[in-house]
Amino acid sequence: MEQLTTIGLNHYLTISAILLGFGLFAVMTRKNAIVVLMGVELILNAANINFLAFSKYNGGMEGVMFALFVIVIAAAEAAIALAIVINIFKIFKSVDVSKIDSMKE
């Protein structure tokens, strides 16, 4: 007989923890600004998975609303951060965050 496995809360939390780990690793170890931004996006997506999972298993809509707010904030953050990265590249001719150590006028 086939046994069907149901996806429970711990499955969602495991996926979220893995995404959080990958995001933290990218933010803490990489020097490329674009990869750091991708790590931040992974961290935000991990938070979204948590919000939606707890919303599903607690029966409320609060988690969905929080997830929508996080998606809107992530979109705004990505647009602003990309503009900053482009300006940094214009000034320093690199997107290596370790080389960006001084402010220029």
N, C-alpha and C positions, 0 to 999 in steps of 0.2 A: 504494500500500500504506500501511496505517496503521502508524505506529511507536509502540509503547507506551513511555511514559516511566516509568522506575522511580523511586520516591522514595528518595533516598539520604540519607546522614548530613548532607551539606551543606544539604539542604532543611530538615531539622529544626533545624540550627544557625542557619540564616537566620531562620526563624520565631522561634526563641528570642531571637536578637539583636534582632529588631524588638520583641518583647514587653518585653525588658529596656530598650530605648531609651524606649518609651512609659512604662514604669514609672518610670524615672529622671526623665524629663521631668515626670511628674505629681508626684513627690515634691519635686523641686527648684523648681518654678515655681508651684505652686498654694498658696493660703493656706487653703483649706477643709480641715479635718481629715479629713473623710470622703473627699475626693478623694485626699488623701495616703495614707490607708489603702488605697484602691483601687490606688494606685500600688505600694504594698508587696506587695499580693496579685499584681499583674502580675509583679513581680520574682520572687516565689516560684514562680509558674507557669512562668516562663522557666527557672528552675533545674530544675523538675520535667521539663520537656521535654528538657533536656540529660541529666539522669539516665536517663530512659527511652530516649532515642536511643542513648546509649553502651551501655546495657544490652542493647539489641536487637542492636547491631552487634558487641559483644564477647562475647555469648553467656552472660553471667552474670546472676544475679538480684540482684546487689548494688544496681544502679541502681533496680530496682523497690522494694526495701526502703527505700532512701533517699527515694524519691518518696513512699512511704506515710508515712514519718516527717515529711516536709515538709508533707504534707496535714494530718496530725494537729496539727502545730505551728501551721499557718496557721489552722486552725479555732479553736484555743485563743486565738491572737493576735487573731483577729477578734472573738471574744466579749469578751475583756478590753478591747480597744481601743474597742469600741462602748460598753461601760460607762463607760470614761474619757471618751469624747466626750459622753455624756449628762450626766455630772457636770460637765464643763466648761461645757456649755450652761446647766445650772442656775445655775452661779455667775456666769459672764460674759455670759450671754444672747447668745452668739455662738459659732460654731465656727471663727472666723477665727484661725489659729494665730499671726498677727502681733500680735493684741490680747491674747494670753495671755502676759503678761510678769511676773506676780507670783504668788507663792503666797499663798493665803488659808487661814485656819484654819477 
